[in-house]
């Protein structure tokens, strides 16, 4: 997801790799809190599957830049129609990873994987903590705790899965209606 950004020199560096999706299994839905998939099954209509993996320093100041890079990736991939929702949901996942998944683990980085396959965008954020997030009851008095509610409202599905070795991956998926994919 490396995209030139004039402000990039002011932020800690990140690493990124772009990989083409290898199989439909990369989008298998697994997790604790999946929502019921939409009734319209994603269909193949000539899309170009992709997978982008970026590693960012565990610093809240990096989250806005990571959000912008993900937004640009969606736009450049012909997915402008859902770029705002993807970036907003991913921002919540990334902020949670830094605040709750990296801070108490003395972790120095978190990983964001964005992929597109068969009409579905999936964003995964991996952090070092084994503690899984919980969807909290709504509370008008609390200043925090609304991030997963936002993701629940935006995403077709979301969940948590154990990481390979250590930590966890929190993910969300958004369906892209075939008519909204540009230039594919």
Secondary structure, 3 states (H helix, E strand, C coil): CCCCCHHHHHCCCCEEEEECCCCHHHHCCCCCCCCCCCCCCCCCCCCCCEEEEEEEECCHHHHHHHHHHHHHHHHHCCCHHHHHHHHHHHHHHHHHHHHHHHHHHCCCEEEEEEEEECCEEEEEEEECCCCCCCCCCCCCCCCCCCHHHHHHHHCCEEEEEECCCCCEEEEEEEECCHHHCCCC
